Amino acid sequence: MSTPRTLRLPDGVRRITVETARGPFAALEALPAAGVAERQPALLVPGYTGSKEDFLPVLGPLARAGRRVVAIDMRGQYESPAAADADGYSLAALAADAAMIADTLSAYQGDGAYQGDSPDGLAGQHRDHGPAGPHGHAGRARPGAHHIHLLGHSFGGLVAQELLLAQAARIRSHTMMSSGPGALTGPRAAVLRAVLSRLEPVPPDGLSAEVKRLWDTQLEPAAVADGVPADIIDFLRTRMLRSCPTGLWSMGRGLLGCPDRTSALAATGAPLLVVYGENDDAWAPSIQDDMAQRLGAQRVCIPGAAHSPAVEAPETAASILTTFWNSVETTRRRR
């Protein structure tokens, strides 16, 4: 679970709702100070039990480089509505959601403004652009539409790679931040299995109470022992209890059961970046390093960071991302 250090919205960052044909999604949007996004936009997908707030420290620095940046709550996370059932939290379904959001983010109106720009703060209404692609994804990007830089943190990286495999033409680049080639392993996997073992026998109408019990007896005491400020603990409690309990169970199973897609991901030919903290305690740094080599991806290990570089080393993380994204755009223009 990523733990933000501040909840204050930086200058130039606002809360929006991204309206799509698959429903609304809560998001944070950052725009360049001049209001003109000269570079390709970026979509940031959070991890398991996370939310858009996990990216708060990097949104401003990323936008100052001249691009629109949007961080989302996936379906059932914090402020985004829940799915109708557990199937809505499969990797394929979550990737289909992200594809719709990417389609909205990448779209321009005829006057060059983002389709998302609107005075009421909404991020734009998705328009139907043809038959859905694999796994129910929206059709490929329209001629003239911007492609996007996609980043997935932790479990969000597994969702993002599913999107890339289904719709590679829409994606300018893909960054895996503190994510792995497949299922979670090591001590965190053991902890998650223990949590799911408590949730699995509980009937659907009792899941909320069991999640609250988990928060009250384990997660909050751990946060207090770690010295997390009271206002941040209040936020973490609200986020956990507002997130869909069925989603927590289903996404947890996906996190433990995701197959290794490294070979297929490498075959897409998309520009790839693997970035992680030297003290990552989810997927071990050695696993992420090996994945980067198998992918032929750029790899950056951030000193002093652990599983949440956007929180633990935001300026470094933002600089790494901006350098990578700019280089991808420059390379494409030269071709």
ZIFENUR-V686906 format. One record per helix or strand. SS is the DSSP state (H for helix, E for strand). FROM is the first residue (numbers start at 1). TO is the last residue. If there is no record, write none. Layout:
SS:FROM:TO
SS:FROM:TO
This chain:
E:13:20
E:23:30
E:42:45
H:52:63
E:69:72
H:86:89
H:91:106
E:108:108
E:114:114
E:122:125
H:134:136
E:148:153
H:155:166
H:168:170
E:171:177
H:186:200
H:204:225
H:230:242
H:245:257
H:262:267
E:271:277
H:285:295
E:298:302
H:309:312
H:314:334
